[in-house]
Amino acid sequence: MREYHTPAVAAASGLSSMADPVYRNAIEHPSAVAFAPSDGPGRVTATEFADRVTAVGKGLIAAGIRAGDRVGLLSATRYEWTVCDYALWSIGAVSVPVYDTASVEQVAWILRDSGAGWCLVGGADEARVVETATRTIGGPPPVVLRLDGGALDRLAERAADVDDEAFAQRRKVPPESVATIIYTSGTTGPAKGVAITHDNFLSNLDGFLDRLGPVFAPGGAIVLFLPLAHIFTRTMQCAAVLRQVRVTHLPRTAELAAGLAAVRPTVLPLVPRYMEKLRDAAPGGDAVAALGGRCGAIVVGGAPHDEQLGHFYRSAGIAVYEGYGLTEVAGPATINGPDASRPGSVGRPLPGVSVRIAADGEVLVRGDCVFGGYHRNPAATAGALVDGWLHTGDIGVLDDDGFLSITGRKKDLVITAGGKNVDVTTLESRLRAHPLISQAVVVGDRRPFVSCLVALDPAVLRERNRADGPLDRDPVLRAEIQAAVTEANRAVSRPESIRAFRILDGELTVSGGELTASLKIRRETVNARYREEIDAMYRPDS
């Protein structure tokens, strides 16, 4: 059993509520631009943001929102999302973020389990999803307010009904109170509500910014386009607000390239898939130009990335800081930083965080940032938190200097019929690095050898103008995928190598149920849906 602890630092933020940075910025940097669109007018100063948060917060009080009330937040990434988040925190209410790609069934479960009586939605589509979902819940439906329909303006108009003293009292939010309930997009079973307190959030942010302080320098700029419902993007938002880094929201990923060129961010949060997309679209292979021209750092989260992908950006002078986190830790638990970075690892524990490797290789985490339990689910809480240690379900190793490397997940191990344990994440990560491959799912549990299902990137396929017909029977495509498989197999032993593959005719998608909202593979769903294709790879005549 190996353990590494990074000593805590004095709380740099000096805050007790997640809404406090908004008001401190308005006092100390009133005219600083806090938010800006990717083009045109509409910049928001720190003072204007604080005024808007206050007006919406007062409006929510006037509408009947009490401290501790849960409020759903279902919208694409946008400025209004952030206003709502901070307005709810300012009055001690609890935000319950929901992915705008969530299915009716998922929305119904989250609203029912959280007990949300209100739901702020982006527009008509999300409103319809909530309306349909509430029919399955029973009881009174939540009050639905549309962000694109002037809901925030109408709430702000009610601000006069709440005096400043009453609002000031509501702003005195105990740090141990719950700030948000985030439902994990689990790969099996219903999502669990992770209850994160203001103290959890602030503890994590203190450690994160102690490690990455120079990256989030005041006056910098950041572009947020990944879902704010995910803890990774939420952490980036809160760190930017805390450090006066100008935020630009991009609701549609199709606008990413143009948005980066217009905003020219200094720091950019990315998941590996978008690192790949931006690399593949880089003009003349110019990584600097692909990120807008002045980006000095990428913060990587969500999933492990291929080291060659990181090298592409580092070789252009762009730092790549990969970390490891969970919703249950209110953000990252470990991360590389300017003062200590080891490519291939996910960094050292944040200040105040301990990481232990259990006897079976599982990564355990302890610290003030670790949540206190799942909402209304004591059984799941008891399974996740043992003697103060969070059992992550991930497998990893710690080196002598405290750098953590994640090698897989307990449930992502394939055990072949010959008894060989195969960590599928290494193979899948290498395959996804190929520009033609969108997703790869390694299979072979209780089978004689390892095989793989491959989904191709539809955008790349369209550029090729290939003839119609099953993708798996296209000799050119099969040859290219075989080359990618051969290259991926170089990372593993022969018993672990992929011996057969099938190219799927369709994508693996969130809406189709094969991927979680954070783009993790739902293996049970994929295995069941493509059982025939999997079986075919093991027939003697295949």
Salt bridges, closest charged atoms under 4 A:
GLU3 OE1 - ARG356 NH2 2.90
ASP20 OD1 - ARG171 NH2 3.27
GLU28 OE1 - HIS29 NE2 3.99
ASP69 OD1 - ARG66 NH2 3.34
GLU80 OE1 - ARG78 NE 2.94
ASP85 OD2 - ARG234 NE 2.71
ASP125 OD1 - ARG128 NH2 2.34
GLU131 OE2 - ARG135 NH2 3.58
ASP148 OD1 - ARG146 NE 2.93
ASP153 OD1 - ARG52 NH2 2.80
ASP161 OD2 - ARG158 NE 3.98
ASP164 OD1 - LYS58 NZ 2.47
GLU255 OE2 - ARG252 NH2 2.81
GLU276 OE1 - ARG273 NH1 2.67
ASP280 OD1 - ARG279 NE 2.98
GLU307 OE2 - ARG314 NH1 2.94
GLU322 OE1 - HIS305 ND1 2.98
ASP360 OD2 - LYS410 NZ 2.89
GLU362 OE1 - HIS391 ND1 3.49
GLU362 OE1 - LYS410 NZ 2.99
ASP394 OD1 - ARG409 NH1 2.79
ASP399 OD2 - ARG342 NH1 2.71
ASP400 OD1 - ARG2 NH2 2.99
ASP401 OD2 - ARG342 NH2 3.13
ASP412 OD1 - ARG523 NE 2.86
GLU428 OE1 - ARG523 NH2 2.80
ASP445 OD2 - ARG446 NH1 2.88
ASP457 OD2 - ARG273 NH2 2.73
ASP457 OD2 - LYS277 NZ 3.61
ASP472 OD1 - ARG478 NH1 2.63
ASP472 OD2 - ARG502 NE 3.82
ASP474 OD2 - ARG466 NE 2.97
GLU480 OE2 - HIS434 NE2 3.71
GLU480 OE1 - ARG464 NH1 2.80
GLU487 OE1 - ARG490 NE 3.00
GLU514 OE2 - ARG529 NH1 2.98
ASP535 OD1 - ARG447 NH2 2.65
